Amino acid sequence: MELYDVMRTTFAAREFTDAPLPDTALFKILDNARFAPSGGNRQGTRVIVVRERKTREALAALAKPAAKRYAAQVKVGENPWNTIDPTSVDAETIERTEAPPFLTESFLQEAVVLAVCVDLKVVASMDQDLERVGVVSGASIYPFVWNILLAARHEGYGGTITTLAVAQEPKLQELLGIPQHFAVCAIMPLGKPVKQLTRLKRNPVASFTMLEHWNGKPLTEARDDHA
């Protein structure tokens, strides 16, 4: 496939057929994804390939508490799990909220689940002293994660980046034997999508790109002042 076609048709696949994803295809996907950049080229990535049903059931169970809160917040019009606006939903309401099946069932439908981790001893967290949640460390892992999805799309497979189970990271570490200084960044179901989407809905460039300043004019393709 042409690169831009892959970029424009790689979507969050959550429903899968029973088609297998052989180790040979998975190896090819990871062999190409590994060329993603990381801070200092330290390559602190680790991937655990999960195929056993019992372990996948455990992963689905670990995702449910966060999925409950997600659904409860959506129900009252909140943006779930954001770190700026405190939730108005109490613990009892969250507990009795049903976890939406689409947020957890993909762990059981797909051919394989990848647990993607990064070594916190080698990432440069430039924002660690700021009074907000850290995000900069993600620059050393999420390009690799996205490359997995792009490579999977190129090979005729699909998947999604899930993070609900990460709210239970200590239990994830115990389940999969992950050292404490490794952060779990994504739990990724991969397989053959039931349906391949080709027309994705995304905001136009002018809605999120400004020239020179936050309040600057939007970038458009109408003219090129730097030609």
N, C-alpha and C positions, 0 to 999 in steps of 0.2 A: 504494500500500500504506500501511496505517497504520504510524506510526513504530515502535511497539513490536514489530509483526510483523517489520519489517525488521531491527531490532536482534536479535531472537530467532532469525532464520533466516539471518543472514549468516555463512557458514562458510568454512573454508579450502578452496576449490575447487582441485584439482590435475589433474582430468581434464576435458577439454573436447571438444566436438563440433567439426566443421569449419565451423560457422556463423561468418560474419564479424562483426567489431565495427566498423561504419562510423565514419568520422571525425566524422560528425554526432552519433552516440550518445556517442562518447568525449568530444567537446567538451562535451556536456550534463553528463556525469558530472563532468568537471573543473570546469565552470562552477559547479556546486553544491558540490563538495568544497572549493573555494577559500575558502569562508566559515568554515573552521576557524580557531580562534584561534592566535596565535603571540606569543612574547615581545615586548612593546612594539609589537605589530602591525607588526613589521619585515618579515614575509613573505619570508623568505629562501629560499623554496622554488623549486626548478627541477625540471622533469620532461622526460625524454627519451623520446620514443615510438619504440620499436624494432619494426619489422615485417620487416626484411630477414632472410632465413633464415641467411645467413652470420654476421651479428652475433648472432643468437639462439643459434647453435651455439657461438659464442665465449663467450657468457654461461654456457651450460650447462657448458662445459669449465672455466671459472673457478670454478664452484660445486663441482666434483668433489672437490678436495682437502679442503675443509671437510666435505663429505658423507662422505668416507671416515673422517675422524676421528670424526664424529658416530656413524656406524654402529659403529665399533670400540669407542667408549665405551659405547654402549647394550648391546653384546654382553657387556660385563663388569659391567653393572649400574650404570654411572656416569651422572650427569646431564651430558650433553655440553656442552662449552664453557663451563661455569660458571667464574667467576673466583675462587671460594673454595677449592674442593677440587682440587688438582693431579691431572692424569690419571695413571693407572698404565700406560697403554698407550704402548708405545715407537713410535718413528718407523717402524721396519720393519713392525710389525704394522699400523699405519695404512696404509702404502703398499700392502700386499697385500690389504687389505680392499676389497671391491667397494662402489662408491658405489650406494646404493639408487636404482633408476631413478625412483621416485616423487619423489625430491628434485631431479631435474634434467630429467626428460623433459617437464615442463609448459612449459619454455621453448620447446619445439619444437611443442607441440600447440595452444597457445592462439592467438587471433587477433592479440594484441599483447602486448608486454612494456613495462612502464614502469620506467624507472630514476629513482627519486625521490631528490633531493639537497637539502642545506641548506647555506647559506652560514655557515661558522663565524665569520665576521667580524661577524655581526649577532646571533648567539644569546648569551644570558646563561647561561654554564655555572657556576652557583653552587657546584657540587661539584668544581670543577677542582683545588682544593687538598686535597681529602680523599684518604686512602690507600685508595681503592677505585676501581673502574672508574666513569667518568662516565656518568650516565644523565639528568641534568636537561636537557641540550640537546634530548633527545628530545621534551620538552614543546612545542617550537616546530615540530615536523615530524610526529610520529605522529598527532596529531588529524587533520591533513590526509590522511595515509595511510589512516587508518580511514574517513574520510569518503568516500574513493574507493571503498572496498569497500561501504559502505552505499549510495552512489549507484548503483553497479553492480548491486547486488541489486535496488534499486528499478526499474531499467531492464531487469531480466531477465537480467543477466549475473552473473559471479562471478569470483573471483580469490583470491590469497593474498599474504601478506607473506613474501617469502623474503629471507634475509640471508646465506646461505652464501657467495655470491660476494664479499661485502663483506670477507671475510678476505683477499682479493686486491685490495684497493682501488686500489693504485697501477696495477695492470694494467687495472682497470676504468676508471680515469681516462684512461689512454692509449688504450684501445679507443674510448671515447666522447667524448674530447676535453674531459673535465671538469677545471676548474682545481683546483689542489691544495688551496685553502682551502675547497673544497666537500666535505662528507662525503657518501658514498653511504649512504643510510639504508634503502633497500628496493629490491629488484628484484621487480616485481609482474607476474606473468602474469595476463592478463584475457581472458575469452572467455565462451562459452555453456557452462555446466557440463553434463556428461553426465547428472548426477542432481542435483536440487535437494533438499538435506536440509532438513527442517522441524522435526526434534526433535533439538536439540543437547544434549549432556551437559555440564553445568557444575556446579561446586560451589555449594551453597546459600549464601545471604547470611550465615547464622549461622556458617558455617565460616571466614569470613575477615574479619568485621567485629566489632570489640570496642568497648564503651562506655568512654570516658574513659581507658583504660590498656591496654597490651598484654595484661595478664592480666584485663582487665575482662570483664563478662558479654557474651555475644553479642547482637547486635541481632536482634530477631525482630519479626514483625508481630502478635504476640499482644495487645499493648496499646500505648497511646500515652500516656506520662506527661506529654507536653508539649502535649496537646490543649487 
